[in-house]
Amino acid sequence: MTVKDILEGIGRFREPRWLVPAVLVASAAFWWLQRLRQKSVARKTAVSEGLRSLILTAPISELADSDSSEFAAVVMDLAFADGVASVVATSLGDASLYLSNGGAIIGAGTQFAVRTAAIEFVRVAMNHRATFAPVSKFFYPEPGAMRVYLRTGDGVLVVQRSLDVLGETNDPLSPVYEAGNRLLTKLREA
């Protein structure tokens, strides 16, 4: 077979008239589905971020049913390469888990084990209040880090540590991290 034979064979090949439009329609449909998926994830992320922000910024009178001077809340953000898990607890026993990719477990504090772990998490964080510093912006930590926000009637405080440090040493914040992980376990079991 010579080059001339190959070129003549290519010249005789004609694609069906429907092939090019079909490929264009399939490409457009694929692009459109990808855009829908991206918008869906963005909406879910916005909802999770909004719920997290609410606990950190809403007036305490809107968050606490009873005496707001005794109200406290903790948001523990655990950052990983693929996103952030925010474990939320209040002194009233409310507990939730928000994922930066849009997933969530909301209102699990109605279960006794979760409620008990939530109250304990807030108590432990309050006992370590002296290690926190005032903050007015509520950013997620960098991957591999934990950031804990403590919300009280006096404002919002924050502390941050590397997850490696908390897992391998006797860091003063290890009890806070451990209490948050106990709550996370109870939330996942709920």
Secondary structure, 3 states (H helix, E strand, C coil): CCHHHHHHHHHHCCCCCCHHHHHHHHHHHHHHHHHHHHHHHHHHHHHHHHHHHHHHHCCHHHHCCCCHHHCCEEEEEEEECCEEEEEEEECCCCEEEEECCCCEECCHHHCHHHHHHHHHHHHHHHHCHHHCEECCCCCCCCCCEEEEEEEECCEEEEEEEEHHHHHHCCCCCHHHHHHHHHHHHHHHHC
